[in-house]
Amino acid sequence: MIDRHLLESQLAAERATYAERTPRSRELFDAADHLFGRVPMTWMNKWSGGYPLYLATARGNRITDVDGHEYVDFALGDTGAMAGHSPAPTVEAVRQRIEVEGGITAMMPTAEAEWVAADLARRFGLPLWSFALTATDANRWALRLARMLTGRDKVLAFSYCYHGSVDETFVITGDEGQARLREGNVGAPVPIELTTRVAEFNDIDSVEHALAHGDVAVVIAEPALTNIGIVLPEPGFLEQLREACDRHGTLLLIDETHTISAGPGGCTRAWDLRPDIVVIGKSIGGGVPSGAYGISQELANAVEDHPDADLIDVGGVGGTLAGNALSVAAMRATLGEVLTDAAFEHMIALGTRFAKGVQSVLDRHDVPWSVSQLGARAEYRFAQPAPRTGSQSAAAHDDDIEEYLHLFMANRGVLMTPFHNMALMCPDTTAADVDLHTTLFEEAVSRTTS
Ligand SMILES: Cc1ncc(COP(=O)(O)O)c(C=O)c1O
């Protein structure tokens, strides 16, 4: 059992150590008078310790901060660097594009784009692809297509899901099962109930209830929730979801941005899912902004036949820099040479090793937490058994334990993902890196249990 008094004193000690170890990061943060929130993007304040570590260099799964400390990186830019930092084939392809060929962005296609689309089709099973620079944009554009094709105005999203800054998806279940705006949402454009119906993950009755209104264009779903801890689907849930969508004339969008950890074609391929639309972002450009959505032939035909679809001007789908030559070159190299089938085998084996290591510590110390694995990704949650819905997982959140564990790790050279207790394996991660985490996790837990 976690002893709250011990936790308090250990957390104070870790905060002090963090401050002693990272004076240069502190100095840069204090001097950032012209940055809103003192950081280039406000989420960067999520790192524990009161200010973020400043990046000096990064290669593979190693990061060095501006105070000269090296870290084993399990955060990997919250999946943006799943291919490892600056993977050599991606760097080479980017250099070739920028230095040798020239032309970073020209609003013109490059020859490599078809290879990338064909590879995404091979991985995820959908035949036709279009590119974006973020998963957020890919989701937004795909939702627009779905609304237009079905002639319906609502989206169904799962409570506590996250799909990027997509207005329709900042939703939780209200007291009477209605869609409620998620707390903290900044400047919502319209009341969420105008755009969204909500359901609980793993609760097919709540899905049926929402779809029965007959106004849902598309269900947007991660095949396992990953942004409120990992919530794995229970056996049969995703099949029931597909079947319910078919019966209600609703499309199914699977967002694989994080769940690509399950394998080269994400959960879609690993679990034989049949989405109408797949969205993928973050990892596929090796860190260079890249995203994509894939659609079925049937959907593509319907869009082409639609009398009012303006897809080549200001219809709300697409962006000036999307599919640019640099992004496409980075995707070509990353998908072709870094995030390969063989790399996934290595990463998933390490994900298993990580989850087993954590579980063995929890068992030895009789701590009522759980660890969930999704291929190359694993996450611990402060509840046992593992939560089965987003709402249950949200209730298991514990700020103090999370900050303590993050700081304990960072102070000893291991980075965990700030928004999660998540560890992601990349092609450069080794068994020794995973074992270092297990050893530190055991030490952190034993210092706070009585
Ligand atoms: C499942 C999922 N989809 C989409 C996004 C949005 O990605 P981005 O912020 O790169 O647009 C995220 C970000 O965390 C995500 O987890």
The ligand as an ORCA input file, in Angstrom:
! r2SCAN-3c Opt
* xyz 0 1
  C      -5.103      9.356    -30.784
  C      -4.636     10.724    -31.157
  N      -5.100     11.290    -32.276
  C      -4.698     12.515    -32.667
  C      -3.800     13.226    -31.914
  C      -3.366     14.593    -32.385
  O      -2.053     14.624    -32.762
  P      -1.397     16.065    -33.085
  O      -1.378     16.808    -31.787
  O      -0.036     15.713    -33.558
  O      -2.253     16.693    -34.101
  C      -3.303     12.687    -30.741
  C      -2.350     13.450    -29.893
  O      -1.996     13.088    -28.812
  C      -3.721     11.403    -30.352
  O      -3.277     10.846    -29.235
*
